[in-house]
Amino acid sequence: MKVTLIAAVTIDGFIARDDVHLSTRWTSKEDTRFFRRLSAKVGHMVVGSKTFKTFDRKMAGRKIYVYSHKQTVENSSENDIEVVSASPKKFITDLESRGVAEVLICGGSSIYTLFMKAGVVDRLLLTQESTIFGAGVPLFSEPLKTKVSLDIIHNLSDQTKVFEYEVMK
């Protein structure tokens, strides 16, 4: 199974101004299109409950796995969701047993950190946007000791690039 962490980051390394700041409110239209195409193709997304609360529309054709300590989460857009709390390794093993070939880890910071620390992420897709927040929500919420190798730079526009990294295991 392929596990891909996907995020848009400012040039100073933030994914949002605060916990309720939706990335589509500050990222480029090119990044939004890139994310929509990829998430529709993959069809399986993992988010934390705080990130899921920021979703303001139905994500048709996608199964969303919402990490939460609660057994249910509010789902006003009626997305196809499953609430999960298993460890990342157990969760990925479970998805594999169901025949899932790929999953996108879509945030937020604590979910990115949880999956990176568990050692289950194979690649990173980081869109670098030409924006500076100065402060905000960092990509990772704890220090990590992970090595990556830059594989490809996808040019979405003159100002928007997606850096694709392989996680060294």
C-alpha positions as CSV (number, residue, x, y, z in Angstrom):
1,M,0.0,0.0,0.0
2,K,1.2,3.5,-0.8
3,V,0.8,6.1,2.0
4,T,1.2,9.7,0.8
5,L,1.3,12.7,3.1
6,I,-0.1,15.8,1.1
7,A,0.0,19.4,2.3
8,A,0.2,22.9,1.2
9,V,2.8,25.0,3.1
10,T,3.9,28.6,3.2
11,I,7.5,29.3,2.5
12,D,8.0,29.7,6.2
13,G,6.5,26.2,6.9
14,F,3.0,26.7,8.0
15,I,-0.1,24.8,6.9
16,A,-2.6,27.3,8.4
17,R,-2.9,30.5,10.4
18,D,-4.9,28.7,13.1
19,D,-7.0,25.5,13.7
20,V,-10.0,26.7,11.7
21,H,-8.1,28.1,8.7
22,L,-9.1,26.1,5.6
23,S,-6.2,25.6,3.2
24,T,-8.4,26.3,0.1
25,R,-8.8,29.8,1.5
26,W,-5.2,30.7,1.0
27,T,-3.7,28.3,-1.5
28,S,-3.6,28.8,-5.3
29,K,-6.3,27.6,-7.6
30,E,-3.6,25.3,-9.1
31,D,-3.0,23.6,-5.8
32,T,-6.7,23.3,-5.2
33,R,-7.2,21.6,-8.6
34,F,-4.1,19.4,-8.0
35,F,-5.5,18.2,-4.6
36,R,-9.0,17.6,-6.0
37,R,-7.7,15.6,-8.9
38,L,-5.4,13.5,-6.8
39,S,-7.8,12.9,-3.9
40,A,-10.5,11.8,-6.4
41,K,-8.1,9.5,-8.1
42,V,-6.8,7.9,-4.8
43,G,-10.3,7.9,-3.2
44,H,-9.1,7.5,0.4
45,M,-8.2,10.4,2.7
46,V,-7.2,10.5,6.4
47,V,-7.8,13.7,8.4
48,G,-8.0,14.7,12.0
49,S,-11.3,15.7,13.5
50,K,-10.3,19.4,13.6
51,T,-9.4,19.4,10.0
52,F,-12.6,17.6,9.1
53,K,-14.6,20.3,10.8
54,T,-13.1,22.8,8.3
55,F,-14.6,20.9,5.3
56,D,-17.4,23.0,3.9
57,R,-18.5,20.8,1.1
58,K,-19.2,17.2,0.0
59,M,-16.1,15.3,-1.2
60,A,-17.8,13.1,-3.7
61,G,-16.1,9.8,-4.6
62,R,-13.8,9.8,-1.6
63,K,-13.9,7.8,1.6
64,I,-12.7,10.0,4.5
65,Y,-11.2,8.4,7.6
66,V,-11.6,10.8,10.5
67,Y,-9.2,10.3,13.4
68,S,-11.1,11.1,16.6
69,H,-11.3,10.1,20.3
70,K,-15.1,10.3,19.9
71,Q,-17.1,7.5,18.2
72,T,-19.0,10.0,16.0
73,V,-18.2,13.3,14.4
74,E,-20.5,16.0,12.9
75,N,-20.8,15.4,9.2
76,S,-22.9,18.3,7.9
77,S,-21.8,17.9,4.3
78,E,-22.8,14.2,4.4
79,N,-19.4,12.9,3.3
80,D,-18.6,9.2,3.2
81,I,-16.7,8.9,6.5
82,E,-15.4,6.3,8.9
83,V,-14.3,7.4,12.4
84,V,-11.1,5.7,13.4
85,S,-8.8,5.8,16.4
86,A,-6.5,2.8,15.8
87,S,-2.7,3.3,15.6
88,P,-1.5,4.3,12.2
89,K,0.2,0.9,11.6
90,K,-2.9,-1.0,12.6
91,F,-5.1,1.3,10.5
92,I,-2.9,0.9,7.4
93,T,-2.8,-2.9,7.8
94,D,-6.6,-2.9,8.1
95,L,-7.0,-0.8,4.9
96,E,-4.6,-3.1,3.1
97,S,-6.7,-6.1,4.2
98,R,-9.7,-4.3,2.6
99,G,-7.9,-4.0,-0.7
100,V,-7.1,-0.3,-0.5
101,A,-4.1,0.4,-2.7
102,E,-3.3,4.0,-1.6
103,V,-4.3,6.6,1.0
104,L,-3.7,10.3,1.3
105,I,-2.8,11.7,4.8
106,C,-4.4,15.2,4.5
107,G,-3.8,16.8,7.9
108,G,-3.7,18.5,10.2
109,S,-0.4,18.9,11.9
110,S,-1.0,16.3,14.7
111,I,-2.2,13.7,12.1
112,Y,0.9,14.4,9.9
113,T,3.1,13.9,12.9
114,L,1.3,10.8,14.1
115,F,1.7,9.0,10.7
116,M,5.3,10.2,10.2
117,K,6.3,9.0,13.7
118,A,4.7,5.7,13.1
119,G,6.9,5.2,10.0
120,V,4.1,4.4,7.6
121,V,4.4,7.3,5.2
122,D,6.1,6.4,1.8
123,R,6.1,9.8,0.2
124,L,5.4,13.5,0.8
125,L,3.7,15.8,-1.7
126,L,4.3,19.4,-0.4
127,T,2.9,22.3,-2.4
128,Q,5.0,25.4,-1.6
129,E,2.9,28.5,-1.9
130,S,4.4,32.0,-2.3
131,T,2.9,33.1,1.0
132,I,4.4,34.0,4.4
133,F,2.3,33.7,7.6
134,G,5.0,34.5,10.1
135,A,3.2,32.3,12.7
136,G,0.6,29.6,12.6
137,V,0.1,25.9,12.5
138,P,3.4,24.1,11.6
139,L,3.5,21.1,9.2
140,F,4.6,18.9,12.1
141,S,3.7,19.4,15.8
142,E,6.7,17.6,17.2
143,P,10.4,17.2,16.2
144,L,11.0,14.4,13.8
145,K,14.2,12.6,12.6
146,T,13.1,11.6,9.1
147,K,15.2,11.7,6.0
148,V,13.6,12.2,2.6
149,S,14.8,12.3,-0.9
150,L,13.5,14.8,-3.5
151,D,12.2,12.8,-6.5
152,I,10.2,15.3,-8.6
153,I,9.2,18.9,-8.7
154,H,5.8,19.3,-10.3
155,N,5.3,22.8,-11.8
156,L,1.7,23.8,-11.3
157,S,2.4,27.4,-12.3
158,D,5.2,29.9,-12.2
159,Q,4.6,30.5,-8.5
160,T,3.2,27.1,-7.4
161,K,5.4,24.0,-7.1
162,V,4.8,20.6,-5.6
163,F,7.8,18.9,-4.2
164,E,7.5,15.1,-4.2
165,Y,9.8,13.4,-1.7
166,E,10.4,9.7,-1.0
167,V,10.6,8.9,2.7
168,M,13.8,7.0,3.5
169,K,13.1,4.0,5.7
